[in-house]
């Protein structure tokens, strides 16, 4: 509920939209550039491998390894603990990156608001 209140009531002008689309240049603030994030599997590969829709994210390659391990070791799927750990760790890293991007967007929106307020104050003075 806290995010909803901040987004629509308390800070509607400085909160990023929930859809995750960035309004700023992704390279802004990175003088040497930034490594682009890429999927290990293409959409065609994921369709061919019949990976479920809800698993088609940046961790799809780890899901594929886990699924293959489960298939190979059935019914002793406890042997796939390492693959499960890697898959869960990938999701944690993905979540952390998305959180950092959200926070970056929020801070840039606040910066833009401060700059706009300073220019308005200078224009009225």
C-alpha positions in Angstrom: 0.0 0.0 0.0 2.9 2.4 0.7 4.0 2.5 -2.9 0.4 3.2 -4.1 0.1 6.1 -1.6 3.4 7.6 -2.7 2.6 7.1 -6.4 -0.8 8.6 -6.4 -1.1 10.9 -3.3 2.1 12.1 -1.6 4.7 12.1 -4.5 3.0 11.7 -7.8 5.5 13.8 -9.7 8.7 12.0 -8.4 7.6 8.3 -8.4 8.4 6.1 -11.4 5.5 4.4 -13.1 4.9 0.8 -12.1 5.3 -0.5 -15.7 9.0 -0.2 -15.5 9.6 2.0 -18.6 12.4 4.4 -18.1 11.9 8.1 -19.0 15.6 8.9 -18.9 18.5 7.9 -21.2 19.9 4.6 -19.8 23.4 5.9 -20.4 22.8 9.1 -18.4 25.4 9.3 -15.6 27.6 6.6 -17.0 30.6 8.4 -18.7 32.2 5.2 -19.9 29.0 3.6 -21.0 27.1 0.8 -19.5 27.0 -2.9 -20.3 23.5 -3.7 -21.8 21.5 -6.4 -20.2 20.8 -9.2 -22.6 18.8 -12.4 -22.6 20.8 -15.6 -22.8 18.0 -17.3 -24.8 16.0 -15.7 -27.6 12.2 -15.7 -27.7 12.3 -18.3 -30.6 14.6 -20.6 -28.5 12.3 -20.3 -25.5 9.3 -21.2 -27.7 11.1 -24.1 -29.3 12.1 -25.4 -25.8 8.5 -25.0 -24.6 9.5 -22.9 -21.6 6.3 -21.6 -19.9 5.4 -18.0 -20.4 5.9 -17.1 -16.7 9.5 -18.4 -16.8 10.6 -16.5 -19.9 12.8 -13.9 -18.2 16.5 -13.2 -17.7 16.8 -16.5 -15.7 15.3 -18.8 -18.4 18.7 -20.4 -19.1 18.9 -21.4 -15.4 15.3 -22.7 -15.5 16.3 -24.8 -18.5 19.2 -26.3 -16.6 17.0 -27.0 -13.6 14.3 -28.6 -15.7 16.8 -30.8 -17.5 18.3 -31.9 -14.2 14.9 -32.7 -12.8 14.1 -34.8 -15.9 17.4 -36.6 -15.7 17.3 -37.4 -12.0 13.6 -38.1 -11.6 12.3 -39.2 -9.0 15.5 -38.1 -7.0 15.1 -34.4 -7.7 17.0 -33.5 -4.5 20.1 -34.1 -6.6 19.2 -30.8 -8.4 19.8 -28.6 -5.3 22.7 -26.9 -7.0 20.7 -26.0 -10.1 17.8 -24.8 -7.9 20.1 -22.6 -5.9 21.5 -21.1 -9.1 18.0 -20.4 -10.4 16.9 -18.8 -7.2 20.1 -16.8 -7.0 19.5 -15.5 -10.6 16.1 -14.3 -9.6 17.5 -12.5 -6.6 20.1 -10.8 -8.8 17.4 -9.9 -11.3 15.2 -8.4 -8.5 18.1 -6.4 -7.2 18.9 -5.0 -10.6 15.2 -4.0 -11.2 15.1 -2.4 -7.7 18.3 -0.4 -8.5 16.8 0.8 -11.8 13.6 1.8 -10.0 15.6 3.8 -7.4 17.7 5.4 -10.1 14.6 6.5 -12.0 13.1 7.9 -8.7 16.2 9.9 -7.9 16.5 11.3 -11.4 12.8 12.4 -11.2 13.5 14.1 -7.9 16.6 15.8 -9.4 14.6 17.0 -12.4 12.0 18.4 -10.0 14.7 20.3 -8.0 16.2 21.7 -11.2 12.8 22.8 -12.4 12.0 24.5 -9.1 15.4 26.4 -9.0 14.8 27.6 -12.6 11.3 28.8 -11.7 12.6 30.6 -8.6 15.4 32.3 -10.6 12.8 33.4 -13.2 10.5 35.0 -10.6 13.4 36.7 -8.8 
